[in-house]
Amino acid sequence: MENIDYPMQTLAEPFRIKMVEPIRMTSLEYREKALKEAGYNPFLLSSEDGFIDLLTDSGTGAMSQAQWAGMMLADEGYAGAKSWIKLEKVVKELTSMPFVLPTHQGRAAERILYGILGGRDKVFLSNTHFDTTRANIEYSGATALDLMPDEIMENDKFLPFKGNIDLIKLENSINQIGNNNIAAIVLTVTNNSSGGQPVSMSNAKAVRKICDQNNILMVIDGCRIAENAYFIKHRESGFENYSYKEIAQEMLALGDAFIMSAKKDGLVNMGGLLCIKDESLSKKCMNQLIISEGFITYGGLSGRDMEAMAVGLEEVFDESYLHYRIRSTAYLGEKLHTKGVPVIWPIGGHAVYVDAHRLFPGIPVDQYPGQVLVCELYRIGGIRCVEVGSVMFGKYDDHGRLIPAAQELVRLAIPRRVYTQSHIDYVLEVFDHIMKNTSINTGYKIIDESPFLRHFTAKFQKIDNNGNT
C-alpha cells in the first residue's frame, strides 16, 4: 500500500470540482416561516430551502467521474445483467460471503433479514441499534437491546474505540435471556448512535467467539466499514501495515451476515446489500427479496445503480479519500470543541455529535433540547441536521410519560465529497451565534407522531415561557 505523506496543515480536498449545483441563502423571515409550516421538523422542509444540508450522509454524496462513466456502460437486463455480475464479484471479494442480495437501500435488507429472524419473544443484542434497525426489529415483534460500556456516556473522555459492545454485558444478557431466544448479535460499525465511533477488531473477534460458544448468529451492519477500517489502522496495534480494504475484509469475514446501506461507504445515492454465509437462510431471504424488492440479481436497483456501487466499493478504500473524509469531519468537531460546544469526543467518522442537553441546560428533556438546537441551526443559518435523542429514541411508559433517550444529541452528518472547507467554516460561524444564546429554557411539544420512526414525520409546537404552546 502506498504511504502518502501529508506535509501541510491545510486540509485540501483530494478532488477537483467538475460540475456545480447552485445553493441559495434565504432570509431569516423566510426560514422562520418555512420552519413553522414544516411543524418545526427539518425532515419536512424542502431541500431547496436549506443552505448547508447536514441532515444525513446517506445517499447525499457526490459520485466520481469513474462512477458516472460506469453508469453509461450499465446493463439493464432483468436477470443476470453484466452490471450485477460486476457488483457481485466486488462484494464477494470484500465480504467472503457466497450469497449476495442487492436491495434498494439498507433498511430493505434489514426488513428482510430481521423479519425472518425476529418475531415475538426474540431479542436482538447490539452495541447500538440505529433508528431503522430498531424499527424493523420492533416491527417484527422482537426486542432490541443496546449494550454499550458505561464509560461511553462520558462524552469528554477520549477512548479509541467508543463504538465497542460491552462484552460483559453481552455475556450476562445471553445468560439471562437464553441463547435460544436471541435472534442475533448485531455489531454496528461504525457505531452511528454513539457518535459515529469505531469498533475495534479485537472487540469484533471477541463477539465472534461468544457467538460460536452460544450458537448465535453474528450480523455486521457495516454501512461505514471503510471509515471503521481507517480508525483500526491508526488506533489498533497490529494493523499499521494493513491496507484499509484488508482490514475491512478481515472484519467482515467474522460475520454470518452483512447488511449495508451502500448510500454511505458505497458512495452511491441509492443501494443496499444483504450478504449471507448460510445457504438455507439465504434462500428464505431471496424469497422475501423477490416478493418485495425484485429479482435476485437486481433487487430493486437499476443496472446503473449497481455499476456505480461496484466502483464506489473500490474507491472508498482509497487512502487519499479516507484521510480527507476522516480529517474533514474532525476539522468541524475539533473547531467546535475549541469554541466550547459540547461534542462527543473523540470525533467519529461521518458526523459530529453535539450534546444539546449540555448546550441548553435549562431545557427539560421532555421539551427536546436536541430539537431546539436543530431548529436554531436552520433558523439562524439555513443548516439542516437531525436530533438523535428523545425524539428519535424516546419511549412512553404505561402512563404516557416520556422515557428519555440516554443522551440528547444533534448529529451534523457530513455528505461525502460535497462541501468544501469554507462551507464548514460557515457552519462554525453559525455556532458562534448560537453560543451567544444558550440560556433558552423552553422547547417543543410533539403534536403529531407515528408509532415507528416518528422523527421523520413528527410535528411540533413551540412552548412559551409560561409552558403554553
C-alpha positions in Angstrom: 0.0 0.0 0.0 1.3 3.4 -0.9 2.3 5.5 2.1 1.1 9.0 1.3 2.8 12.0 3.0 0.6 14.9 4.1 3.3 17.6 4.8 1.0 20.7 5.1 -1.5 21.6 7.8 -4.2 22.8 5.4 -6.7 20.1 4.6 -7.1 20.2 0.8 -9.9 18.2 -0.9 -8.4 15.4 -2.9 -10.6 16.2 -6.0 -11.3 19.0 -8.4 -14.8 20.3 -9.0 -16.2 19.5 -12.4 -19.8 20.4 -12.0 -21.6 22.6 -9.5 -25.1 22.7 -8.1 -26.4 26.2 -7.0 -27.5 26.6 -3.4 -29.1 29.7 -2.0 -29.3 31.6 1.2 -32.8 32.6 2.3 -33.8 35.4 4.7 -34.3 34.9 8.4 -38.0 35.7 7.9 -38.4 33.1 5.2 -36.7 30.4 7.2 -38.8 31.1 10.3 -42.0 30.8 8.2 -40.8 27.6 6.4 -39.8 26.0 9.8 -43.2 26.8 11.3 -45.0 25.4 8.2 -42.9 22.2 8.5 -44.0 21.7 12.1 -40.5 22.5 13.3 -39.2 19.3 11.8 -36.3 19.8 9.3 -37.2 16.5 7.6 -40.4 18.2 6.4 -38.6 21.2 4.9 -37.9 21.4 1.1 -34.3 20.7 0.3 -34.0 23.9 -1.7 -34.9 25.9 1.4 -31.7 24.9 3.1 -28.2 26.3 2.6 -26.0 23.6 4.1 -27.6 20.2 4.4 -26.2 18.0 7.2 -29.4 16.1 7.8 -27.8 12.8 6.7 -24.7 11.4 4.9 -27.0 8.7 3.5 -27.2 8.9 -0.3 -26.3 12.6 -0.3 -22.7 12.3 -1.5 -21.2 13.2 -4.9 -20.2 10.4 -7.2 -16.9 10.3 -9.0 -16.2 10.5 -12.8 -15.5 6.8 -12.8 -18.9 6.1 -11.2 -20.7 8.3 -13.8 -18.7 6.7 -16.6 -19.7 3.3 -15.3 -23.3 4.2 -15.4 -23.1 4.8 -19.1 -22.0 1.2 -19.6 -24.7 -0.3 -17.4 -26.6 -3.4 -18.5 -30.3 -3.1 -17.6 -31.1 -6.8 -18.2 -33.8 -8.1 -15.8 -31.8 -11.2 -14.8 -28.1 -11.9 -14.7 -27.1 -8.4 -16.0 -23.4 -7.7 -16.6 -23.7 -4.9 -14.1 -24.9 -7.4 -11.4 -22.1 -9.8 -12.2 -19.6 -7.0 -11.7 -21.1 -5.9 -8.4 -21.4 -9.4 -7.1 -17.7 -10.0 -7.8 -16.6 -6.9 -5.9 -18.9 -7.7 -2.9 -17.8 -11.3 -2.6 -14.2 -10.3 -2.6 -14.9 -7.8 0.2 -17.1 -9.9 2.4 -16.1 -13.5 1.7 -19.8 -14.3 1.8 -21.2 -16.6 -1.0 -24.8 -15.2 -1.1 -25.2 -11.6 -2.1 -28.6 -10.0 -2.3 -28.9 -6.4 -3.7 -31.6 -4.2 -2.2 -32.7 -0.6 -3.0 -31.3 0.5 0.4 -30.2 -0.7 3.8 -33.5 -0.7 5.6 -34.9 -3.0 2.9 -32.1 -5.5 3.8 -32.9 -5.0 7.5 -36.6 -5.6 6.9 -35.9 -8.9 5.0 -33.4 -10.3 7.4 -34.8 -9.2 10.7 -38.3 -10.0 9.6 -37.2 -13.6 9.1 -35.0 -13.8 12.3 -37.3 -11.8 14.6 -40.8 -12.3 16.0 -42.4 -12.3 19.4 -40.1 -13.3 22.3 -37.0 -12.9 20.1 -34.2 -10.5 21.2 -31.5 -8.8 19.2 -28.4 -7.6 21.1 -26.1 -4.8 19.7 -23.6 -2.2 20.6 -26.3 0.2 19.4 -29.2 -0.4 17.0 -29.8 2.6 14.8 -33.2 4.0 14.1 -34.3 1.9 11.1 -32.6 -1.2 12.6 -34.6 -0.8 15.8 -37.8 -0.1 13.9 -37.5 -3.2 11.7 -36.7 -5.4 14.7 -39.6 -4.0 16.8 -42.0 -4.1 13.9 -41.4 -7.9 13.8 -42.4 -8.1 17.4 -38.9 -8.6 18.7 -36.9 -6.6 21.3 -33.7 -4.6 20.5 -31.3 -4.2 23.4 -28.2 -1.9 23.3 -25.1 -3.0 25.3 -22.7 -0.1 25.4 -20.0 0.2 28.1 -21.0 2.7 30.8 -17.9 4.8 30.2 -19.1 5.6 26.7 -21.5 8.1 28.3 -18.6 10.2 29.3 -18.6 12.4 26.2 -15.4 14.3 27.0 -13.4 11.1 27.6 -11.0 10.0 24.9 -11.4 6.3 24.1 -10.0 5.0 20.8 -13.0 2.6 20.2 -16.1 4.1 21.8 -18.3 2.1 19.5 -17.4 -1.3 21.0 -20.1 -3.5 22.5 -19.7 -4.3 26.3 -18.6 -7.9 26.3 -19.5 -8.5 30.0 -23.0 -7.1 29.4 -23.3 -9.2 26.3 -22.4 -12.5 28.1 -24.7 -11.5 31.0 -27.6 -10.8 28.7 -27.1 -14.1 26.9 -27.2 -16.0 30.3 -30.3 -14.1 31.4 -32.3 -14.3 28.2 -31.1 -17.7 27.0 -29.3 -18.2 23.6 -32.4 -19.8 22.1 -34.3 -16.6 22.4 -31.6 -14.4 20.9 -32.2 -13.9 17.2 -28.8 -12.3 16.5 -26.0 -10.1 17.8 -25.8 -7.1 15.6 -22.5 -5.2 15.5 -22.8 -1.8 14.0 -19.5 -0.4 12.5 -19.0 2.4 12.9 -21.5 2.9 15.7 -23.8 5.6 14.5 -25.8 6.4 17.6 -22.7 6.5 19.8 -21.3 9.4 17.8 -20.0 7.6 14.6 -17.4 5.9 16.8 -15.4 2.9 15.6 -15.4 -0.7 16.8 -12.0 -2.4 17.3 -11.1 -5.6 15.6 -10.4 -7.3 18.9 -13.9 -6.4 20.1 -15.4 -7.9 16.9 -13.3 -11.0 17.3 -14.5 -11.4 20.9 -18.1 -11.1 19.7 -17.4 -13.8 17.1 -16.1 -16.1 19.8 -19.1 -15.5 22.1 -21.4 -16.2 19.1 -19.6 -19.5 18.5 -19.8 -20.6 22.1 -23.5 -19.9 22.2 -24.6 -20.8 18.7 -25.8 -17.3 18.0 -25.9 -15.6 14.6 -23.5 -12.6 14.2 -24.6 -9.8 11.9 -22.3 -7.0 10.9 -24.1 -3.7 10.0 -21.2 -2.2 8.1 -22.5 0.7 6.1 -19.4 2.7 7.2 -17.0 -0.2 7.1 -14.2 1.8 5.3 -14.4 4.6 7.9 -14.1 2.0 10.7 -11.1 0.4 8.9 -9.4 3.8 9.0 -9.6 4.0 12.8 -8.4 0.5 13.2 -5.3 1.1 11.1 -4.4 4.2 13.0 -5.5 3.3 16.5 -5.3 -0.5 17.0 -1.9 -2.3 17.4 -1.0 -4.8 14.7 -2.8 -3.2 11.8 -0.3 -0.5 10.9 0.8 -2.3 7.7 -2.6 -3.5 6.6 -4.5 -1.7 3.8 -7.9 -0.3 4.7 -9.5 -2.9 2.4 -7.6 -5.7 4.1 -8.8 -4.6 7.5 -12.4 -4.4 6.2 -12.1 -7.9 4.7 -10.8 -9.3 8.0 -13.7 -7.8 10.0 -16.5 -8.8 7.6 -15.2 -12.4 7.4 -16.2 -12.6 11.1 -19.9 -12.2 10.4 -22.6 -14.7 9.5 -24.4 -11.9 7.7 -23.6 -8.4 6.5 -26.0 -5.6 6.0 -25.1 -2.4 4.2 -26.7 0.8 3.2 -24.5 1.5 0.2 -25.6 5.1 0.4 -22.8 5.6 2.9 -19.5 3.8 2.2 -20.8 2.5 -1.2 -20.5 6.2 -2.3 -23.8 6.0 -4.2 -27.1 7.8 -4.0 -29.2 4.6 -3.8 -28.5 1.0 -3.0 -28.1 -1.6 -0.3 -26.7 -5.1 0.3 -27.6 -8.2 2.3 -24.8 -10.8 2.3 -25.2 -14.2 4.0 -23.0 -17.3 4.6 -25.7 -19.9 5.3 -27.5 -21.2 2.2 -30.8 -22.1 3.9 -31.1 -18.6 5.4 -30.2 -17.0 2.1 -33.0 -18.9 0.3 -35.5 -17.6 2.8 -34.2 -14.1 2.2 -34.2 -14.5 -1.5 -37.9 -15.4 -1.4 -38.6 -12.2 0.5 -36.4 -10.2 -1.9 -38.4 -11.4 -4.9 -41.7 -10.5 -3.2 -40.8 -7.1 -2.0 -37.7 -5.8 -4.0 -37.3 -7.5 -7.3 -35.4 -10.4 -8.9 -32.4 -11.8 -7.0 -29.9 -10.2 -9.5 -31.2 -6.6 -9.2 -33.2 -6.4 -6.0 -34.9 -3.0 -6.7 -31.8 -1.5 -8.3 -31.2 -0.4 -11.9 -28.0 -1.6 -13.7 -26.8 2.0 -13.4 -27.1 1.8 -9.6 -25.1 -1.5 -9.5 -22.4 -0.2 -11.7 -21.9 2.9 -9.5 -21.9 0.8 -6.4 -19.3 -1.6 -7.7 -17.0 1.3 -8.4 -17.8 3.1 -5.1 -16.9 0.0 -3.1 -13.4 0.1 -4.6 -13.0 3.9 -4.4 -14.0 4.1 -0.8 -10.8 2.4 0.3 -8.5 4.9 -1.4 -6.0 6.3 1.1 -6.3 9.9 0.0 -10.1 9.8 0.1 -10.3 8.2 3.6 -7.7 10.6 5.0 -9.7 13.5 3.7 -13.0 12.0 4.8 -12.0 11.5 8.4 -9.9 14.6 8.8 -12.6 16.9 7.3 -15.1 15.6 9.8 -12.6 16.0 12.6 -11.9 19.6 11.4 -15.5 20.6 12.2 -15.6 18.7 15.5 -12.3 20.0 16.8 -13.1 23.6 16.0 -16.5 23.3 17.8 -14.8 21.7 20.7 -12.3 24.6 20.9 -15.3 27.0 20.9 -16.7 25.3 23.9 -19.5 23.5 22.1 -20.1 20.1 23.9 -19.4 17.3 21.5 -18.9 13.6 21.7 -15.1 13.2 21.9 -13.2 12.0 20.0 -14.8 12.9 16.7 -16.2 10.0 14.8 -16.1 9.2 11.1 -19.1 10.6 9.4 -20.6 13.1 11.7 -20.1 15.5 14.6 -22.5 14.9 17.6 -23.4 17.9 19.8 -24.6 17.3 23.3 -27.7 19.5 23.2 -28.7 18.9 26.8 -25.3 20.4 28.0 -25.6 23.2 25.4 -29.1 24.2 26.7 -29.1 23.0 30.3 -32.3 24.9 31.1 -34.5 22.9 28.6 -36.2 19.8 30.2 -35.6 16.6 28.3 -39.4 16.3 27.7 -39.2 19.5 25.7 -36.5 18.0 23.5 -33.3 20.2 23.7 -32.0 18.4 20.6 -34.9 19.6 18.6 -34.3 23.1 19.8 -30.7 23.1 18.5 -31.9 21.5 15.2 -34.4 24.3 14.7 -32.0 27.1 15.8 -29.3 25.9 13.3 -31.8 26.1 10.5 -33.4 29.4 11.7 -30.1 31.2 12.1 -28.1 29.7 9.3 -30.1 27.6 7.0 -28.4 24.4 8.2 -30.4 21.2 8.3 -29.4 18.4 10.7 -31.1 15.8 12.9 -31.9 15.2 16.5 -30.5 11.9 17.9 -32.1 11.9 21.3 -35.5 11.6 22.9 -37.4 12.5 19.7 -35.6 9.7 17.8 -35.3 7.1 20.6 -37.6 8.1 23.4 -40.4 5.8 24.6 -43.5 6.3 26.7 -44.4 4.4 29.8 -47.9 3.0 30.6 -49.0 6.4 31.8 -47.9 8.2 28.7 -44.8 9.8 30.3 -41.6 10.1 28.3 -38.8 7.6 28.9 -36.0 9.8 27.6 -33.1 8.5 25.5 -29.7 8.0 27.1 -28.5 11.3 25.6 -29.9 14.4 23.9 -27.7 14.7 20.8 -27.7 16.5 17.5 -25.9 15.0 14.5 -24.2 17.0 11.9 -23.7 14.4 9.2 -21.2 15.3 6.5 -22.1 14.3 2.9 -19.2 12.7 1.1 -17.3 14.9 -1.4 -19.9 17.6 -1.4 -18.9 20.6 0.8 -15.6 22.5 0.9 -13.8 23.8 4.0 -15.4 27.2 3.5 -18.8 25.6 3.9 -17.7 24.0 7.2 -16.3 27.4 8.3 -19.7 28.8 7.7 -21.2 26.2 10.0 -18.8 27.1 12.7 -19.8 30.8 12.3 -23.4 29.9 12.8 -22.5 28.1 16.1 -20.8 31.4 17.2 -24.3 33.0 17.1 -25.9 30.0 18.9 -23.4 30.1 21.7 -24.5 33.7 22.5 -27.9 32.5 23.5 -27.6 29.2 25.4 -30.0 30.4 28.1 -33.0 29.2 26.2 -35.2 27.3 28.7 -38.2 26.2 26.7 -38.5 23.8 23.9 -41.1 21.9 21.9 -44.1 19.6 22.3 -44.9 16.8 19.9 -48.4 17.3 18.5 -48.4 14.5 15.8 -46.3 11.4 15.6 -46.1 7.9 14.1 -45.6 4.7 16.1 -42.3 3.9 14.3 -39.5 6.2 13.3 -41.5 9.2 14.5 -38.7 11.7 14.0 -39.1 11.5 10.2 -42.7 12.9 10.2 -43.4 14.2 13.7 -44.8 17.8 14.0 -44.0 20.1 16.9 -45.3 23.2 18.6 -43.2 25.8 20.4 -43.7 26.1 24.2 -43.5 29.6 25.6 -42.0 30.8 28.8 -45.3 30.1 30.6 -45.4 26.5 29.5 -48.1 27.1 26.8 -48.0 26.0 23.2 
